[in-house]
């Protein structure tokens, strides 16, 4: 478990407002996994003057997430979510 957290940017309503509670819970589980992975990857990394990463994507199952890593606050910012039904 890392000290990295995650949050929606600009807010949950704009990012996942149209999803039902089960799909939203799935997005939040994946967001937690991304934050944990980023935290592990950053262990021992030299301090950087870069404030944030570029936009990254992560796909898992039916979910595609666009996110950014904010190095100042150790937070993964979830920018956009696309949930595809089969």
C-alpha positions as CSV (number, residue, x, y, z in Angstrom):
1,X,0.0,0.0,0.0
2,X,1.4,3.4,-1.0
3,X,0.8,6.9,0.2
4,X,-0.5,7.8,-3.2
5,X,-4.2,8.6,-3.4
6,X,-6.6,9.3,-6.3
7,X,-9.3,11.8,-7.1
8,X,-11.5,13.0,-9.9
9,X,-10.7,16.1,-11.9
10,X,-12.7,18.3,-12.1
11,X,-15.1,16.2,-9.9
12,X,-17.0,12.9,-9.8
13,X,-20.1,14.3,-11.4
14,X,-18.2,15.4,-14.5
15,X,-16.2,12.2,-14.8
16,X,-18.5,9.3,-13.7
17,X,-21.8,11.1,-13.2
18,X,-23.6,9.0,-15.8
19,X,-22.5,5.6,-14.4
20,X,-24.6,3.4,-12.0
21,X,-23.2,2.6,-8.6
22,X,-21.7,-0.8,-9.6
23,X,-19.8,0.7,-12.5
24,X,-18.7,3.6,-10.4
25,X,-17.4,1.2,-7.8
26,X,-15.4,-0.7,-10.5
27,X,-13.9,2.6,-11.7
28,X,-12.9,3.5,-8.1
29,X,-11.3,0.1,-7.5
30,X,-9.2,0.5,-10.7
31,X,-8.3,4.1,-9.7
32,X,-7.0,2.7,-6.3
33,X,-5.0,0.1,-8.2
34,X,-3.4,2.7,-10.4
35,X,-2.5,4.9,-7.4
36,X,-0.9,2.0,-5.7
37,X,1.1,1.0,-8.8
38,X,2.3,4.6,-9.3
39,X,3.3,4.8,-5.7
40,X,5.4,1.6,-6.0
41,X,6.9,2.8,-9.3
42,X,7.9,6.1,-7.7
43,X,9.7,4.6,-4.7
44,X,13.3,5.8,-4.8
45,X,12.7,8.0,-7.8
46,X,14.6,11.2,-7.7
47,X,12.7,14.4,-6.9
48,X,11.6,16.1,-10.1
49,X,10.7,19.6,-10.9
50,X,8.0,18.3,-13.1
51,X,4.6,19.0,-11.5
52,X,2.6,16.3,-13.3
53,X,2.8,13.6,-16.0
54,X,1.2,13.8,-19.3
55,X,-2.2,12.1,-19.8
56,X,-2.0,8.3,-19.4
57,X,-4.6,5.6,-20.2
58,X,-5.4,2.3,-18.5
59,X,-7.8,-0.2,-19.8
60,X,-9.2,-3.1,-17.8
61,X,-12.2,-5.1,-18.8
62,X,-14.9,-2.8,-20.1
63,X,-13.3,0.3,-18.5
64,X,-10.9,2.8,-20.1
65,X,-9.5,5.5,-17.8
66,X,-7.6,8.6,-18.7
67,X,-5.5,9.9,-15.8
68,X,-2.6,12.1,-14.8
69,X,0.0,11.6,-12.0
70,X,0.4,14.7,-9.9
71,X,3.9,14.5,-8.3
72,X,3.4,17.5,-6.0
73,X,0.6,15.9,-4.1
74,X,1.2,12.2,-4.7
75,X,-2.3,11.9,-6.3
76,X,-3.6,10.2,-9.4
77,X,-6.2,12.4,-11.1
78,X,-8.9,10.6,-12.9
79,X,-9.8,12.8,-15.9
80,X,-12.1,10.8,-18.0
81,X,-13.8,7.3,-18.0
82,X,-15.3,5.3,-20.8
83,X,-17.3,2.3,-19.9
84,X,-18.1,0.0,-22.8
85,X,-20.9,-2.5,-22.7
86,X,-20.5,-5.8,-24.5
